[in-house]
Amino acid sequence: MSKQVDKMLASHKQLVHSAFQKVSSHVQRQQDEWYLNTLMIEGHNVPFKYKRKQPYQSLKGARMNLTYYPTTESVAGMEIEVMKVVRLKRS
């Protein structure tokens, strides 16, 4: 892992780092001035979400290094677990 990731993991105990994960689905949609991106990773049943100011190329099939933390969102009155991505990089 890089020094930056090690620092982040040391200072934030809830963060998780996963390396070389394959993206099975990538969807982006505009929400106000941001683009909300949702990734589905092979072997996981939880969406990984992050925001960007500009649209991004499709990541479907790419291998990614992800740093994220688990959180929950309320959708139609139901609590759903999602992973909020704080760092994303191609492997």
C-alpha positions in Angstrom: 0.0 0.0 0.0 1.0 3.6 -0.5 2.1 5.8 2.4 -1.0 8.0 1.8 -3.3 5.0 2.3 -1.4 3.8 5.4 -1.8 7.3 6.9 -5.5 7.3 6.2 -6.1 3.9 7.7 -4.1 4.7 10.8 -6.0 7.9 11.5 -9.5 6.6 10.6 -10.2 3.2 12.2 -13.4 2.6 10.2 -11.7 2.9 6.8 -11.2 -0.3 4.7 -8.8 -0.7 1.8 -9.3 -3.3 -0.9 -6.8 -3.8 -3.7 -7.3 -5.3 -7.2 -11.1 -5.5 -7.1 -12.9 -6.1 -10.4 -15.8 -3.8 -11.2 -18.8 -5.7 -12.5 -21.1 -2.6 -13.0 -20.5 1.2 -13.2 -23.4 3.7 -13.3 -23.1 7.5 -13.2 -26.0 10.0 -13.0 -26.1 13.7 -12.6 -27.3 15.1 -9.2 -27.3 18.9 -9.2 -23.7 19.9 -10.3 -22.2 16.6 -9.2 -22.1 13.2 -10.9 -23.0 10.4 -8.5 -21.1 7.2 -9.4 -22.1 3.7 -8.2 -19.8 0.7 -8.6 -20.7 -3.0 -8.0 -17.7 -5.1 -7.3 -17.5 -8.8 -8.0 -18.0 -10.9 -4.9 -19.8 -8.1 -3.0 -23.6 -7.4 -2.9 -23.2 -3.8 -1.6 -22.9 -0.7 -3.9 -19.8 1.5 -3.7 -20.7 5.2 -4.1 -18.6 8.3 -4.8 -19.1 11.8 -6.3 -17.2 13.6 -9.0 -17.6 17.1 -10.5 -17.1 15.7 -14.1 -18.4 12.6 -15.8 -15.9 9.7 -15.9 -15.1 6.9 -18.3 -16.8 3.6 -17.7 -14.9 1.4 -15.2 -16.8 -1.8 -16.0 -14.3 -4.7 -16.1 -11.5 -2.6 -14.6 -9.4 -3.6 -11.6 -9.5 -1.0 -8.9 -7.9 -0.2 -5.5 -10.7 1.2 -3.2 -10.5 2.9 0.2 -14.0 3.2 1.7 -16.0 3.0 4.8 -19.4 1.3 5.4 -22.5 3.4 6.0 -26.2 3.1 5.7 -28.8 5.0 3.6 -32.5 5.2 4.0 -34.3 4.3 0.7 -38.1 4.2 0.8 -38.0 3.8 4.6 -35.6 0.8 4.5 -32.0 1.0 5.7 -29.6 -0.2 3.0 -25.8 -0.7 3.6 -23.6 1.2 1.1 -19.8 1.8 0.9 -18.8 5.4 0.7 -15.6 5.6 -1.4 -13.0 8.1 -0.3 -10.1 7.0 -2.6 -10.3 5.2 -5.9 -7.4 4.3 -8.1 -6.9 1.9 -11.0 -4.6 -1.1 -10.2 
